[in-house]
């Protein structure tokens, strides 16, 4: 007989629980209608936003083709030589008339001294010529007067000789001698010769006007030489002064390409001076110019300094598009023509907003907005 215990009966398995059924979906027509209303509201909001933006900006014209502009004066020497002293550095502010650099002046000092000596020689020659002119104005008339006096004496002698010869010939032969007659004839011939000689002396001395005019011409010639020597001295002095290069106006030293010891030539660009006056050059499309006038207010944003907001006004509109003044302007009269929207430079003067602690270099990108009202 088996004595093992009988196991207890197993409990019955619980009945399976069904998951709740999902709620019934809304009718598809209601969902589509709601989506249409949402899209319509979005469209209306976009239209309202666009209309508002147009209303707020309808009197504004802007462009991103704009940059800061100003005066950049290129400094170049007027004489050649070696730079012996450089008095400025990069990005340094200089005042008008301040010394920038010095060129070796020795050759120009020697040229100035030579020109000074040539002027002194020319002035001495002119003084001598003036003295000769004064003497000629006295001497030549005196020589003419002396020659005329000698002619008068010779004519008087001739008159007496003629009278003596006539008397000798009128006397009867018993009252005179052949020797007396010969002596009278010889005296007559001598008197005639003296008159001829005196007349020749008068003709030779009768050149007072020509002689004085020649002396005056010599004076004028030497006066011209003096003026020429004086001009050469002035040019030599200018060349000597130009060995010291000074700032033509106040500004900041920019783009310096010269050092002490460099050899420079006339016209060589050594550095640029950027002045403190800055304005905006904005290239607007030609279609934006219809309502644009001088004096209209302009708001200016600078890309480099987002916190800097400038205000200004339109100063002038260039009378020509940018392409018109380019190196190779368009030839619109050719057979093939493609219309391209032109841009016209507009100068905008900054009125306020500049910060002395924030530099505003030339060529920075800006965005001007013109208020057309």
Legacy VTK file of the C-alpha trace (Angstrom):
# vtk DataFile Version 3.0
C-alpha trace
ASCII
DATASET POLYDATA
POINTS 373 float
0.000 0.000 0.000
1.414 3.236 -0.968
1.807 5.639 1.986
2.708 8.849 -0.004
0.482 11.860 0.775
-2.011 13.023 -1.774
-1.141 16.554 -3.176
-3.721 19.265 -2.717
-5.738 20.226 -5.765
-4.424 23.141 -7.883
-6.411 26.406 -7.907
-8.326 27.163 -11.033
-6.795 29.724 -13.468
-8.509 33.148 -13.482
-10.531 34.047 -16.488
-8.759 36.242 -19.179
-9.554 40.011 -18.944
-10.332 41.782 -22.179
-8.631 45.234 -22.869
-11.032 48.150 -23.178
-11.931 49.074 -26.708
-10.531 52.467 -28.006
-12.991 55.319 -28.348
-14.509 55.720 -31.646
-12.642 58.181 -33.971
-14.411 61.472 -34.777
-15.915 61.704 -38.097
-13.281 62.580 -40.795
-15.270 65.544 -42.010
-14.888 67.393 -38.708
-11.024 66.845 -38.692
-10.586 68.181 -42.242
-12.704 71.204 -41.497
-10.591 72.025 -38.447
-7.374 71.793 -40.498
-8.783 74.145 -43.107
-9.631 76.696 -40.436
-6.108 76.445 -38.998
-4.548 76.958 -42.438
-6.880 79.849 -43.097
-5.935 81.484 -39.805
-2.224 81.020 -40.586
-2.749 82.520 -44.039
-4.643 85.472 -42.633
-1.931 86.017 -40.017
0.750 85.969 -42.740
-1.230 88.401 -44.873
-1.775 90.669 -41.875
1.918 90.517 -40.991
2.898 91.285 -44.583
0.432 94.140 -44.779
1.684 95.528 -41.499
5.294 95.255 -42.608
4.460 96.978 -45.887
2.570 99.704 -44.056
5.441 100.303 -41.659
8.142 100.234 -44.371
6.281 101.757 -47.312
8.214 105.006 -46.830
11.621 103.358 -46.376
14.317 102.371 -48.847
17.349 100.356 -47.781
20.362 98.674 -49.333
23.233 96.526 -48.158
25.518 97.817 -50.937
26.908 100.649 -48.808
30.141 101.400 -46.997
31.888 104.087 -44.997
33.798 106.588 -47.088
36.069 109.567 -46.483
39.114 111.518 -47.600
42.340 109.566 -47.921
45.180 111.908 -48.930
48.141 110.177 -50.561
51.430 111.765 -49.460
54.275 111.728 -51.994
57.647 113.545 -52.104
58.475 116.197 -54.700
62.236 115.553 -54.660
64.304 112.395 -54.741
66.680 111.254 -52.050
67.329 108.997 -49.097
65.070 109.204 -46.070
67.302 110.194 -43.148
64.556 110.582 -40.522
61.076 109.077 -40.135
58.941 110.911 -37.595
55.659 108.939 -37.685
54.448 105.382 -37.209
51.521 103.293 -38.371
48.008 104.516 -37.479
49.399 107.584 -35.712
47.373 110.789 -35.642
49.218 113.833 -36.988
48.352 117.518 -37.129
48.426 119.730 -40.190
52.008 120.833 -40.879
53.594 118.174 -38.664
56.869 116.719 -39.960
56.419 113.236 -41.416
59.926 112.482 -42.697
63.146 114.137 -43.871
65.158 113.514 -47.038
68.942 114.002 -47.209
69.264 117.758 -47.944
72.997 118.088 -48.734
72.728 118.005 -52.529
69.881 120.516 -52.459
71.801 122.825 -50.113
74.714 122.852 -52.575
72.369 123.600 -55.474
70.803 126.440 -53.501
74.230 127.951 -52.734
75.235 127.692 -56.408
72.049 129.425 -57.503
72.656 132.142 -54.918
76.158 132.748 -56.345
74.852 132.872 -59.925
72.321 135.477 -58.864
75.050 137.622 -57.303
77.134 137.466 -60.526
74.122 138.387 -62.672
73.287 141.321 -60.410
76.881 142.613 -60.638
76.820 142.390 -64.449
73.509 144.256 -64.497
74.922 147.026 -62.302
77.906 147.395 -64.680
75.609 147.533 -67.713
73.471 150.223 -66.086
76.593 152.279 -65.379
77.648 151.953 -69.040
74.154 153.024 -70.115
74.352 156.143 -67.950
77.766 156.906 -69.411
76.495 156.345 -72.973
73.641 158.748 -72.449
76.232 161.467 -71.646
79.234 160.494 -73.795
77.620 159.940 -77.178
75.719 163.258 -77.263
78.942 165.016 -76.176
80.897 163.354 -79.002
78.253 164.458 -81.492
78.340 168.012 -80.203
82.154 168.064 -80.421
82.087 166.752 -83.983
79.508 169.367 -84.961
81.696 172.091 -83.409
84.735 170.856 -85.315
82.652 170.954 -88.491
81.688 174.543 -87.781
85.361 175.498 -87.269
86.315 173.737 -90.497
83.534 175.476 -92.397
84.682 178.867 -91.017
88.238 178.128 -92.099
86.934 177.064 -95.500
84.953 180.297 -95.801
88.052 182.399 -94.996
90.193 180.405 -97.428
87.641 180.913 -100.175
87.559 184.649 -99.487
91.353 184.880 -99.515
91.544 182.959 -102.783
88.951 185.216 -104.394
90.831 188.339 -103.287
94.129 187.032 -104.606
92.566 186.238 -107.912
90.863 189.627 -108.091
94.105 191.572 -107.534
96.079 192.723 -110.563
99.220 190.800 -111.247
101.393 193.744 -110.225
99.738 193.781 -106.754
100.326 190.124 -105.848
102.724 187.304 -106.484
102.329 183.813 -107.775
103.423 182.476 -104.430
100.643 184.329 -102.634
98.156 182.975 -105.160
99.457 179.423 -104.652
99.336 179.813 -100.881
95.685 180.904 -101.068
94.800 177.969 -103.314
96.588 175.550 -100.951
94.777 177.013 -97.951
91.505 176.549 -99.842
92.181 172.892 -100.525
93.247 172.327 -96.884
90.072 173.953 -95.640
87.973 171.759 -97.972
89.710 168.642 -96.615
89.110 169.744 -93.037
85.414 170.266 -93.764
85.142 166.803 -95.300
86.905 165.271 -92.304
84.666 167.161 -89.876
81.560 166.065 -91.772
82.737 162.428 -91.556
83.284 162.839 -87.813
79.756 164.219 -87.467
78.303 161.294 -89.383
80.292 158.874 -87.195
79.157 160.561 -83.995
75.562 160.929 -85.138
74.677 157.429 -83.757
73.607 158.555 -80.330
70.197 156.865 -80.481
71.598 153.585 -81.757
74.427 153.518 -79.203
72.098 154.319 -76.302
69.569 151.771 -77.554
72.309 149.123 -77.686
73.296 149.916 -74.102
69.667 149.760 -73.020
69.253 146.368 -74.756
72.294 145.090 -72.873
70.701 146.232 -69.613
67.423 144.483 -70.468
69.274 141.293 -71.354
71.101 141.297 -68.052
67.864 142.064 -66.235
66.427 138.907 -67.764
69.464 136.954 -66.628
68.991 138.312 -63.114
65.331 137.242 -63.109
66.333 133.815 -64.417
68.978 133.471 -61.710
66.457 134.611 -59.088
63.920 132.017 -60.318
66.554 129.287 -60.196
67.419 130.330 -56.666
63.736 130.174 -55.696
63.437 126.697 -57.239
66.573 125.545 -55.439
65.155 126.891 -52.174
61.874 125.072 -52.856
63.719 121.813 -53.488
65.569 122.290 -50.215
62.309 122.977 -48.374
60.716 119.894 -49.946
63.309 117.665 -48.301
61.154 118.039 -45.172
57.819 116.315 -45.855
54.936 117.712 -43.787
51.332 116.623 -43.317
49.040 118.576 -45.671
46.166 118.196 -43.184
45.315 116.438 -39.958
44.592 112.716 -40.080
45.730 109.200 -39.276
48.785 107.667 -40.927
47.610 104.699 -42.997
49.226 102.325 -45.473
52.783 103.445 -44.740
55.343 101.868 -47.052
58.471 103.896 -46.284
61.213 103.430 -43.702
64.326 105.293 -42.666
67.017 104.663 -45.268
64.575 104.149 -48.145
65.299 105.923 -51.423
62.236 107.802 -52.619
61.423 109.458 -55.934
59.039 112.300 -56.824
55.440 111.137 -57.007
56.028 107.887 -55.113
53.138 107.163 -52.721
54.699 106.872 -49.268
51.650 106.869 -46.993
48.024 107.942 -46.778
46.392 110.349 -44.349
42.791 109.476 -43.494
40.948 112.547 -42.271
38.375 112.558 -39.496
35.492 113.372 -41.822
33.532 110.183 -42.616
30.379 109.759 -44.674
28.418 106.915 -46.235
28.386 106.000 -49.912
25.314 103.887 -50.652
24.661 102.348 -54.071
20.885 102.304 -54.454
19.056 100.669 -57.322
17.796 103.073 -59.925
14.188 102.160 -59.067
14.724 103.416 -55.499
15.499 106.983 -56.565
11.951 108.043 -57.531
11.064 109.460 -54.109
14.579 110.056 -52.823
15.497 113.699 -52.175
18.276 115.680 -50.541
17.912 116.215 -46.804
15.876 113.061 -46.098
16.701 111.346 -42.819
18.726 108.112 -42.891
19.162 105.459 -40.190
22.486 103.658 -40.451
23.484 100.270 -39.029
27.163 99.294 -39.016
27.916 95.591 -39.477
31.128 95.803 -37.442
29.396 97.457 -34.454
25.811 96.180 -34.041
25.306 98.384 -30.984
26.263 101.537 -32.886
23.280 103.275 -34.486
23.982 106.313 -36.613
21.660 108.888 -38.097
22.304 111.150 -41.033
20.754 112.716 -44.103
21.107 112.498 -47.863
23.673 115.029 -49.013
23.705 114.439 -52.771
22.976 111.934 -55.519
25.686 111.276 -58.062
24.771 112.364 -61.588
25.764 109.077 -63.149
25.565 105.398 -62.370
28.535 103.447 -61.139
28.950 101.618 -64.429
29.050 104.919 -66.323
32.323 105.869 -64.629
33.885 102.412 -64.597
37.085 101.631 -66.454
35.110 99.846 -69.172
31.644 101.426 -69.419
28.893 99.422 -71.079
28.291 99.997 -74.786
24.497 100.005 -74.957
24.501 100.898 -78.634
25.766 97.456 -79.664
23.537 94.881 -81.326
23.040 92.661 -78.273
21.591 94.509 -75.302
20.629 93.068 -71.926
18.917 95.416 -69.503
20.663 95.413 -66.118
19.394 97.285 -63.088
21.874 100.097 -62.511
23.053 101.376 -59.127
23.631 105.041 -58.389
25.952 106.211 -55.570
24.274 108.377 -52.942
26.307 110.380 -50.420
24.952 110.272 -46.859
26.358 112.631 -44.227
26.437 111.352 -40.637
24.717 113.731 -38.218
24.849 111.914 -34.870
25.669 108.642 -33.178
29.451 108.611 -33.627
31.423 107.410 -30.626
34.926 108.901 -30.267
36.064 105.687 -28.584
34.941 103.512 -31.511
37.035 103.888 -34.686
35.131 103.950 -37.950
37.588 102.891 -40.673
36.853 103.516 -44.307
35.246 100.710 -46.274
33.134 99.178 -43.480
29.853 97.614 -44.607
26.764 99.490 -43.442
23.018 99.249 -44.044
21.364 102.665 -44.527
17.592 103.063 -44.387
16.233 106.208 -45.987
13.012 107.713 -44.622
11.285 108.905 -47.784
8.643 111.059 -46.093
LINES 1 374
373 0 1 2 3 4 5 6 7 8 9 10 11 12 13 14 15 16 17 18 19 20 21 22 23 24 25 26 27 28 29 30 31 32 33 34 35 36 37 38 39 40 41 42 43 44 45 46 47 48 49 50 51 52 53 54 55 56 57 58 59 60 61 62 63 64 65 66 67 68 69 70 71 72 73 74 75 76 77 78 79 80 81 82 83 84 85 86 87 88 89 90 91 92 93 94 95 96 97 98 99 100 101 102 103 104 105 106 107 108 109 110 111 112 113 114 115 116 117 118 119 120 121 122 123 124 125 126 127 128 129 130 131 132 133 134 135 136 137 138 139 140 141 142 143 144 145 146 147 148 149 150 151 152 153 154 155 156 157 158 159 160 161 162 163 164 165 166 167 168 169 170 171 172 173 174 175 176 177 178 179 180 181 182 183 184 185 186 187 188 189 190 191 192 193 194 195 196 197 198 199 200 201 202 203 204 205 206 207 208 209 210 211 212 213 214 215 216 217 218 219 220 221 222 223 224 225 226 227 228 229 230 231 232 233 234 235 236 237 238 239 240 241 242 243 244 245 246 247 248 249 250 251 252 253 254 255 256 257 258 259 260 261 262 263 264 265 266 267 268 269 270 271 272 273 274 275 276 277 278 279 280 281 282 283 284 285 286 287 288 289 290 291 292 293 294 295 296 297 298 299 300 301 302 303 304 305 306 307 308 309 310 311 312 313 314 315 316 317 318 319 320 321 322 323 324 325 326 327 328 329 330 331 332 333 334 335 336 337 338 339 340 341 342 343 344 345 346 347 348 349 350 351 352 353 354 355 356 357 358 359 360 361 362 363 364 365 366 367 368 369 370 371 372
